[in-house]
Amino acid sequence: MLALAACEPGAISQGADFQRKYDGARKALEDGNYDLAVRNYAALMPSAGPLEPRLRLEYAHALLRADRHDEAAAVAGAVARGQSGSNRAAALAVEGTALHESALADMRAGRAAPDKLRRAEAALAEMLRLDPSLDPLGAMQSRRDEIAGSLRRG
């Protein structure tokens, strides 16, 4: 029975191999090798099984760190839509941060980004409502305040 279950597509049947690959992706992210982390997380997705939402969120975080803000926001937003509670809040934190960083990049390039700013603010507001314990030092609230200031300035 166990051998059959291990052959199902999407099952976490790789055991030590999957763990080794995951550890490599996580280490790349923690060491600041974001492009490698993105590639490694992407390679893990087809065999992630029930860990897929968690890996997708880590993938979104790697994209954010690699300055691929729009991609990070899209991936984190998709994760958030499929989650609830603290898991949703964690995904919204990544989505809101990515949208804000994307808006800042747009503004530095001379492009207005009020829609991204509003979406970032909404994601962070919901994140803080769902699980304020994810912002123990107030960084997300500070980001919301910065976004509000940007929206007021036009």
trRosetta pair geometry for C-beta under 8 A, 3 or more apart (Angstrom, degrees):
i j d omega theta_ij theta_ji phi_ij phi_ji
1 4 5.9 -57 -154 33 31 110
1 5 6.5 28 153 -16 65 106
2 5 5.7 -56 -147 37 33 110
2 6 6.3 34 155 -22 66 107
3 6 5.7 -56 -149 34 30 113
3 7 6.8 28 154 -21 62 106
4 7 5.9 -61 -156 31 34 109
4 8 7.5 49 148 -39 63 91
5 8 5.9 -35 -162 0 42 115
5 11 6.1 160 159 -134 70 158
5 13 7.7 174 118 -90 66 110
6 11 6.0 -154 -136 112 30 140
6 13 3.8 119 -166 -132 76 118
7 11 7.4 41 59 40 18 138
7 13 6.8 101 -63 -111 25 169
8 11 4.3 86 70 -24 92 123
8 13 7.5 148 48 -42 64 130
10 46 7.5 -105 -92 168 63 54
10 47 6.8 -168 -125 -132 29 37
10 48 7.5 -28 -155 61 72 52
10 49 4.9 122 156 -93 72 65
11 47 7.8 -27 73 -160 38 76
11 49 5.3 50 -135 -91 23 132
12 15 7.9 117 145 -59 80 40
12 18 5.9 -174 -163 116 86 176
12 47 6.8 107 -110 155 52 84
12 48 7.2 -5 -84 -175 95 25
12 49 4.4 -102 -37 23 83 141
12 50 7.3 -71 -21 31 117 80
12 51 6.5 65 -76 4 134 117
13 18 7.9 121 66 -30 33 134
13 47 7.5 -98 36 -163 76 112
14 17 4.1 -95 174 72 104 100
14 18 3.4 122 76 -37 118 96
14 19 7.8 -171 105 -3 97 64
14 21 7.6 -8 126 16 153 124
14 47 6.0 56 -20 153 124 146
15 18 6.3 118 46 23 18 100
15 19 6.9 -39 150 -3 40 107
16 19 5.5 -56 -144 41 33 113
16 20 6.1 39 155 -25 67 105
17 20 5.7 -51 -147 33 29 113
17 21 6.5 26 155 -15 63 106
18 21 5.9 -58 -150 39 30 108
18 22 6.2 31 153 -19 66 108
18 44 7.3 100 -153 -139 81 98
18 47 6.3 -130 -106 119 115 124
19 22 5.6 -54 -144 38 30 112
19 23 6.2 33 155 -21 65 106
20 23 5.8 -53 -147 36 28 112
20 24 6.5 31 152 -20 61 105
21 24 5.6 -53 -151 34 33 115
21 25 6.6 33 152 -18 65 103
21 40 6.5 -176 179 -168 81 97
21 43 6.9 -111 -174 101 131 113
21 44 5.8 164 125 -86 121 101
22 25 5.7 -54 -151 35 34 110
22 26 6.2 30 154 -16 67 108
22 44 6.2 89 -84 -118 74 150
22 55 7.7 -93 -120 -106 103 112
23 26 5.7 -56 -143 41 30 111
23 27 6.1 32 157 -21 65 108
24 27 5.8 -53 -142 37 28 110
24 28 6.3 31 157 -21 62 105
24 40 5.5 -144 108 -143 98 148
25 28 5.8 -55 -151 34 29 112
25 29 6.5 28 152 -18 63 106
25 37 5.5 95 -167 -146 67 65
25 40 3.5 -167 -91 116 87 122
25 41 4.8 120 -160 -61 139 69
25 44 6.3 -65 -31 -20 155 137
25 58 7.2 88 132 131 120 130
25 62 7.6 -69 -179 -67 94 151
26 29 5.7 -55 -152 36 32 112
26 30 6.2 25 154 -13 67 109
26 37 7.8 86 -85 -130 12 105
26 58 7.2 -45 -94 -168 78 144
27 30 5.7 -58 -143 43 31 108
27 31 5.8 22 160 -13 67 114
28 31 6.0 -62 -138 45 25 105
28 33 4.3 -82 -159 78 81 105
28 34 7.4 151 146 -85 93 18
28 36 4.2 -126 -151 99 142 106
28 37 3.9 -174 105 -67 108 77
28 40 5.9 134 25 14 146 142
28 62 7.8 35 103 -126 102 126
29 33 7.7 -75 -55 61 21 66
29 34 6.9 60 -118 -108 57 60
29 37 4.0 105 -66 -128 74 149
29 41 8.0 54 -55 -44 122 121
29 58 6.9 -89 -59 -179 168 98
29 61 6.8 52 -154 106 136 108
29 62 5.2 -90 -102 -92 107 96
29 65 6.9 121 -150 39 80 156
32 65 7.6 -135 -133 168 55 129
33 36 4.3 -4 139 34 110 121
33 37 6.2 134 94 -26 70 90
34 37 5.3 -52 -144 36 36 115
34 38 6.3 41 156 -23 67 100
34 62 5.6 160 -156 -169 77 75
34 65 4.4 -155 -110 108 132 102
34 66 3.7 -176 136 -73 125 83
35 38 5.7 -48 -150 31 32 114
35 39 6.6 30 153 -15 63 104
35 66 5.7 117 -70 -125 58 127
36 39 5.8 -55 -150 39 34 110
36 40 6.1 30 154 -18 68 110
37 40 5.8 -58 -143 40 29 109
37 41 6.1 26 160 -16 66 107
37 62 4.0 -150 117 -132 114 130
37 65 7.5 16 63 69 144 129
37 66 7.6 -160 61 -49 102 116
38 41 6.2 -58 -145 38 25 106
38 42 6.3 26 156 -19 62 110
38 59 6.9 85 -134 -157 57 75
38 62 4.7 -178 -72 129 65 121
38 63 5.9 94 -109 -76 113 65
38 66 5.6 -21 -41 -22 133 158
38 68 7.3 65 -106 22 150 145
39 42 5.8 -59 -149 37 28 112
39 43 6.4 27 155 -20 64 107
40 43 5.8 -55 -150 34 31 111
40 44 6.7 31 153 -22 63 106
41 44 5.7 -57 -153 32 36 113
41 45 7.1 56 151 -44 64 90
41 55 6.0 170 -158 178 92 90
41 58 5.9 -161 -118 104 136 96
41 59 3.8 179 137 -94 140 87
41 62 5.7 173 3 19 143 150
42 45 6.0 -32 -161 -4 37 118
42 59 6.5 109 -63 -135 60 127
43 46 7.9 -50 -180 18 39 98
44 47 6.5 -88 -168 57 52 86
44 48 5.7 74 142 -71 86 96
44 55 5.6 -127 106 -162 123 146
45 48 5.4 -35 -142 -13 33 123
45 52 6.5 67 -149 -132 70 92
45 55 6.4 -176 -92 114 63 131
45 56 7.1 69 -112 -77 106 81
45 59 7.3 14 -67 -59 110 155
48 51 4.7 -117 -179 78 87 86
48 52 4.0 121 101 -80 128 67
48 55 4.8 -118 -126 24 142 148
48 56 8.0 146 111 -35 174 80
49 52 6.7 -167 77 -31 22 92
51 54 5.2 -61 -170 48 70 114
51 55 5.5 67 133 -23 92 107
52 55 5.7 -61 -140 42 30 107
52 56 5.9 33 161 -23 68 106
53 56 5.7 -54 -144 35 29 112
53 57 6.5 30 156 -20 63 103
53 79 5.6 124 -156 -145 81 95
53 82 6.3 -138 -106 96 122 122
53 83 6.2 130 -169 -71 143 112
53 87 6.9 33 139 -180 135 130
54 57 5.8 -55 -153 33 31 111
54 58 6.6 27 151 -13 64 105
55 58 5.6 -53 -148 40 37 110
55 59 6.1 44 149 -24 67 104
56 59 5.2 -50 -146 36 33 118
56 60 6.4 39 151 -22 64 100
56 75 5.9 -154 178 177 92 102
56 78 7.3 -85 163 89 142 105
56 79 4.9 175 106 -81 118 116
57 60 5.5 -47 -148 33 34 113
57 61 6.5 37 149 -20 63 102
57 76 6.6 72 -127 -116 67 77
57 79 5.1 143 -72 -176 83 168
57 90 6.3 34 -162 121 148 111
57 91 5.5 -99 -109 -92 111 84
57 94 6.5 163 -160 4 81 155
58 61 5.4 -49 -150 34 36 115
58 62 6.5 39 149 -20 65 101
59 62 5.6 -52 -151 34 33 112
59 63 6.5 35 149 -19 64 103
59 75 6.1 -103 101 168 102 153
60 63 5.5 -51 -150 35 34 114
60 64 6.4 40 150 -22 65 102
60 72 4.9 107 -170 -155 73 69
60 73 8.0 127 -158 -50 112 13
60 75 4.0 -165 -88 96 98 114
60 76 4.0 132 -180 -59 157 85
60 79 6.5 -109 -18 0 145 137
60 91 7.4 65 55 -141 159 77
60 94 4.9 89 120 145 121 146
60 95 7.6 -27 174 -66 144 65
60 98 7.3 -85 175 -44 98 148
61 64 5.5 -49 -150 33 33 115
61 65 6.4 30 153 -14 64 106
61 72 7.4 95 -79 -145 15 115
61 76 8.0 94 -52 -80 59 116
61 94 5.6 -90 -77 -118 72 131
62 65 5.8 -56 -147 41 32 109
62 66 6.1 27 153 -15 66 111
63 66 5.6 -62 -144 43 30 108
63 68 4.4 -80 -169 76 84 110
63 69 7.8 158 138 -81 91 18
63 71 4.8 -118 -168 99 140 105
63 72 3.7 -178 100 -76 109 85
63 75 6.3 114 20 26 152 139
63 98 7.5 22 104 -116 101 135
64 67 7.9 36 173 -72 31 21
64 68 7.4 -86 -67 61 21 66
64 69 6.5 58 -125 -107 62 58
64 72 3.9 116 -63 -147 73 162
64 76 7.8 32 -49 -35 120 135
64 94 6.0 -130 -38 -161 148 90
64 97 6.3 43 -150 104 143 112
64 98 4.9 -103 -103 -86 102 98
64 101 7.1 115 -156 33 87 152
67 101 7.7 -129 -132 151 63 132
67 105 8.0 115 -167 -79 98 145
68 71 4.4 -17 147 40 107 120
68 72 5.8 127 94 -28 75 93
69 72 5.5 -57 -143 36 30 113
69 73 6.2 30 159 -20 66 105
69 98 4.7 163 -160 -170 71 77
69 99 7.4 150 168 -76 106 19
69 101 4.6 -150 -111 93 135 103
69 102 3.7 -177 121 -66 133 89
69 105 6.6 174 18 8 149 137
70 73 5.8 -52 -148 34 31 111
70 74 6.5 30 154 -18 63 106
70 98 7.5 167 -70 159 15 109
70 102 5.4 103 -63 -116 70 143
71 74 5.8 -57 -149 36 32 111
71 75 6.3 26 157 -15 67 108
72 75 6.0 -58 -145 40 29 106
72 76 6.0 21 160 -12 66 113
72 94 6.5 -117 167 164 102 99
72 95 7.8 -174 132 -104 77 43
72 98 3.8 -158 98 -116 110 143
73 76 6.0 -59 -139 44 26 105
73 77 5.9 30 159 -23 63 111
73 94 8.0 -172 -99 130 44 75
73 95 5.2 84 -145 -149 65 67
73 98 3.9 -161 -61 104 78 122
73 99 4.8 97 -114 -61 137 76
73 102 6.4 -57 -22 -11 138 142
73 119 8.0 68 -170 122 134 129
74 77 5.8 -55 -144 36 25 113
74 78 6.5 25 156 -19 61 105
75 78 5.9 -56 -153 34 30 110
75 79 6.6 30 150 -18 64 104
76 79 5.5 -52 -149 36 36 113
76 80 6.2 40 151 -23 67 104
76 91 5.0 168 -172 -171 78 76
76 92 7.5 154 153 -82 109 17
76 94 3.9 -153 -117 97 148 109
76 95 3.9 -160 106 -62 117 78
76 98 6.2 152 22 10 138 139
77 80 5.5 -51 -146 34 32 114
77 81 6.5 36 155 -24 64 102
77 91 7.5 150 -84 154 17 108
77 95 4.7 105 -65 -120 71 135
77 123 7.7 -83 -96 -104 87 133
78 81 5.8 -49 -150 29 32 113
78 82 7.0 16 156 -6 61 108
79 82 6.2 -75 -160 43 32 101
79 83 6.2 11 155 -11 70 122
79 91 4.1 -154 100 -125 106 138
79 94 8.0 22 56 60 134 131
80 83 5.9 -76 -141 43 30 104
80 88 5.2 81 -152 -153 72 72
80 91 3.7 -167 -69 107 78 124
80 92 5.1 95 -117 -62 138 72
80 95 5.9 -50 -20 -18 141 144
80 123 7.6 -85 -99 -140 174 103
83 87 4.0 -121 -170 112 132 107
83 88 4.1 -177 102 -70 96 70
83 91 5.9 130 38 4 140 138
84 87 6.7 41 59 56 37 100
84 88 5.1 -2 -127 -24 15 127
85 88 6.0 115 50 19 32 99
85 89 7.0 -60 140 -5 38 102
85 130 6.5 159 -157 -178 27 110
85 131 7.0 72 170 -55 61 118
86 89 5.3 -52 -143 37 36 116
86 90 6.3 41 156 -23 67 100
86 130 7.0 173 -85 140 36 106
86 131 4.6 87 -108 -81 72 156
86 134 7.1 153 -149 -55 86 119
87 90 5.9 -49 -150 31 31 111
87 91 6.7 27 153 -13 62 105
88 91 5.8 -60 -153 40 33 109
88 92 6.2 34 151 -21 68 108
88 126 7.9 -68 137 139 109 114
88 130 6.0 -111 86 -163 103 167
89 92 5.6 -55 -145 37 31 113
89 93 6.5 40 153 -27 64 99
89 126 7.5 -149 -108 125 69 75
89 127 4.6 112 -156 -147 74 67
89 128 8.0 138 -147 -42 111 19
89 130 4.0 -158 -74 91 110 123
89 131 3.8 -166 46 28 175 113
89 134 5.5 173 134 -2 121 152
90 93 5.7 -47 -154 25 32 115
90 94 7.1 26 151 -11 61 101
90 127 7.8 128 -52 -139 15 108
90 131 7.7 -14 -43 60 68 145
90 134 6.4 -156 -84 -126 67 147
91 94 5.9 -55 -156 37 37 108
91 95 6.2 36 149 -18 69 108
92 95 5.4 -53 -140 41 36 113
92 96 5.8 35 161 -19 69 107
92 123 4.6 -171 -167 -176 86 84
92 124 7.0 171 146 -80 99 30
92 126 5.4 -113 -155 86 160 103
92 127 3.9 -164 99 -70 118 99
92 130 7.2 111 29 26 145 139
93 96 6.1 -54 -142 39 24 108
93 97 6.2 22 158 -16 60 111
93 123 7.8 -177 -69 144 18 102
93 124 7.1 72 -114 -111 52 70
93 127 4.9 127 -63 -149 71 154
93 134 6.1 -124 -57 141 145 136
93 135 7.8 -177 -111 -66 124 95
93 140 6.1 -74 -129 -100 97 135
94 97 5.9 -58 -145 40 27 110
94 98 6.1 27 158 -19 65 110
95 98 5.9 -60 -147 38 26 109
95 99 6.3 24 157 -17 64 108
95 120 7.9 -165 129 -116 70 58
95 123 4.7 -130 98 -154 106 153
96 99 5.8 -55 -145 37 29 110
96 100 6.3 29 156 -18 64 107
96 119 7.9 -160 -112 128 63 66
96 120 4.7 103 -159 -162 67 64
96 121 7.4 122 -145 -55 110 11
96 122 7.8 -159 -103 70 104 49
96 123 3.4 -165 -69 94 92 113
96 124 3.8 140 -175 -52 160 82
96 127 6.2 -104 -2 -7 142 137
96 140 7.3 65 92 -150 140 103
96 143 7.2 115 134 117 111 136
97 100 5.8 -57 -148 37 29 111
97 101 6.3 26 156 -16 65 107
97 120 7.6 121 -55 -148 12 106
97 124 7.8 102 -50 -79 61 108
97 140 7.9 -81 -65 -113 98 85
97 143 6.7 -47 -101 -160 75 166
98 101 5.8 -55 -145 39 30 109
98 102 6.2 32 154 -20 64 107
99 102 5.6 -54 -146 37 30 113
99 103 6.3 32 154 -20 64 105
99 116 5.0 -170 -176 -173 89 84
99 117 7.6 172 141 -84 102 22
99 119 5.1 -123 -160 96 157 102
99 120 3.7 -162 96 -75 113 91
99 123 6.5 125 21 19 138 141
100 103 5.6 -54 -148 35 31 112
100 104 6.4 33 152 -20 64 104
100 116 7.5 165 -84 143 27 98
100 117 7.1 68 -112 -117 66 60
100 120 4.1 125 -58 -160 78 154
100 124 7.8 30 -41 -37 129 132
100 143 6.0 -43 -105 -179 178 113
100 146 7.6 76 -162 91 133 114
100 147 5.9 -88 -114 -81 113 113
101 104 5.6 -50 -147 34 33 114
101 105 6.5 35 153 -19 64 103
102 105 5.7 -53 -151 35 32 111
102 106 6.4 35 150 -20 64 104
102 113 7.3 -178 116 -157 77 148
102 116 5.6 -119 92 -163 105 148
103 106 5.5 -52 -149 35 34 114
103 107 6.3 31 154 -18 66 105
103 113 3.7 174 -141 121 80 141
103 116 3.9 -176 -74 100 102 122
103 117 4.9 122 -150 -62 164 75
103 120 6.4 -98 -3 -14 136 142
103 147 7.9 70 73 -123 152 93
103 150 7.4 108 133 136 129 157
104 107 5.7 -55 -146 37 31 109
104 108 6.4 34 154 -20 65 104
104 113 7.9 -93 -30 54 24 153
105 108 5.7 -52 -148 34 32 112
105 109 6.5 22 154 -11 63 109
106 109 5.8 -68 -154 43 30 106
106 111 4.2 -77 -179 79 89 108
106 112 7.4 -24 136 93 116 14
106 113 4.0 111 79 -60 139 128
106 116 6.8 125 16 28 145 150
107 110 7.6 71 -173 -59 32 10
107 111 6.8 -99 -79 69 31 58
107 112 7.2 41 -99 -117 77 30
107 113 5.7 -94 -49 14 86 114
107 150 7.5 -96 -69 -154 163 126
113 116 4.4 -32 173 39 103 117
113 117 5.8 112 114 -26 85 93
114 117 5.4 -57 -145 39 36 114
114 118 6.2 36 157 -20 69 104
114 151 6.5 96 -137 -122 88 81
114 154 8.0 -46 -78 -174 120 41
115 118 5.8 -54 -148 36 30 109
115 119 6.3 27 155 -15 64 107
116 119 5.7 -56 -146 40 32 109
116 120 6.1 36 153 -22 66 106
117 120 5.6 -53 -146 35 30 113
117 121 6.3 30 155 -19 64 105
117 147 5.3 164 -165 -160 90 95
117 150 5.6 -137 -130 99 145 123
117 151 5.4 177 130 -71 137 94
118 121 5.7 -53 -147 36 31 111
118 122 6.3 31 154 -19 64 106
118 151 7.0 97 -72 -105 74 132
119 122 5.7 -53 -146 36 32 112
119 123 6.4 32 155 -20 65 105
120 123 5.9 -56 -149 36 29 110
120 124 6.3 20 157 -11 65 110
120 143 7.9 -101 157 148 115 110
120 147 5.6 -155 98 -115 115 146
121 124 6.0 -61 -146 42 29 105
121 125 6.0 32 156 -23 66 109
121 144 6.0 98 -134 -139 76 79
121 147 4.7 -173 -75 123 96 143
121 148 6.8 105 -117 -65 133 70
121 151 7.2 -20 -39 -33 150 143
122 125 5.7 -53 -143 35 28 113
122 126 6.4 25 159 -14 63 106
123 126 6.1 -59 -152 38 27 106
123 127 6.3 32 151 -23 64 108
124 127 5.3 -49 -144 34 35 117
124 128 6.3 32 158 -16 66 104
124 140 5.4 -175 -154 179 107 99
124 143 6.1 -146 -121 93 159 111
124 144 4.9 -161 113 -76 137 99
124 147 7.4 152 32 11 144 151
125 128 6.1 -58 -150 38 28 107
125 129 6.4 27 152 -18 63 109
125 144 6.6 110 -67 -124 72 135
126 129 5.5 -56 -146 38 34 113
126 130 6.0 31 158 -19 69 108
127 130 6.0 -59 -146 38 26 108
127 131 7.0 -52 179 50 60 81
127 134 6.7 -86 168 74 100 138
127 135 7.7 99 125 -37 106 119
127 140 6.4 -101 98 -178 129 152
128 131 7.8 -100 -138 67 19 43
128 132 5.4 42 -168 -98 67 75
128 134 8.0 -129 -99 61 48 99
128 135 6.1 -21 -107 11 89 145
128 140 6.1 -177 -69 111 103 126
128 141 6.5 90 -105 -76 146 84
128 144 7.4 -43 -19 -37 145 150
129 132 7.6 28 -93 -54 10 87
131 134 4.8 63 111 -12 106 109
132 135 6.0 -67 -166 44 56 99
133 136 6.6 15 -168 -68 53 86
134 140 7.3 33 107 -9 92 149
135 138 6.1 73 156 -94 101 23
135 139 6.3 -142 -148 46 88 69
135 140 4.2 -92 -105 30 130 113
135 141 6.0 118 156 -18 147 89
138 141 4.7 -55 -160 47 75 115
138 142 5.6 82 138 -28 87 97
139 142 5.6 -53 -148 36 31 114
139 143 6.4 34 151 -21 64 103
140 143 5.4 -48 -149 33 35 115
140 144 6.6 41 148 -21 64 100
141 144 5.4 -48 -150 32 36 115
141 145 6.5 39 149 -20 65 101
142 145 5.5 -51 -150 34 34 114
142 146 6.5 37 150 -20 65 103
143 146 5.6 -51 -150 35 34 113
143 147 6.4 37 150 -20 65 103
144 147 5.6 -53 -150 35 33 113
144 148 6.4 36 151 -22 66 103
145 148 5.6 -50 -148 33 32 114
145 149 6.6 35 152 -19 63 103
146 149 5.7 -54 -153 35 32 113
146 150 6.5 33 150 -19 65 104
147 150 5.6 -54 -151 35 34 112
147 151 6.4 32 153 -18 67 105
148 151 5.8 -55 -148 37 31 110
148 152 6.4 33 153 -21 65 105
149 152 5.7 -53 -147 34 32 112
149 153 6.4 27 156 -16 65 107
150 153 5.9 -59 -148 38 30 108
151 154 7.8 54 177 -69 31 19
